[in-house]
């Protein structure tokens, strides 16, 4: 499973300010299953969407799904 980063927010925001949570909440209201994670290396909050790889299935004798080496959106290490 991979994650796509929608937005980054610095961790040093003003006290009581939750911009990453507000952004993720707005995306959830739009139907996007966004959530906030902390990237300790960059000291930032990331709004991410989990993505499952498409199912690979056989159709007419050939595999359907992403090709090897196909470029994808930015991923976050787990």
URRAHU-V367016 format. One line per field, one symbol per residue. ss: DSSP state (H for helix, E for strand, - for the rest). burial: I if it has 16 or more other C-alpha atoms within 10 Angstrom, else O. A space follows every 10 residues. Layout:
ss = ???
burial = ???
This chain:
ss = -EEEEEEEEE --------HH HHHHHHHHH- ---EEEEEE- ---EEEEEEE E-----EEE- -EEE------ --------
burial = OIIIIIOIIO IOOOOOOOII IOIIIOIOOO OOOIIIIOOO OOOIIIIIIO OOOOOOOOOO OOOOOOOOOO OOOOOOOO
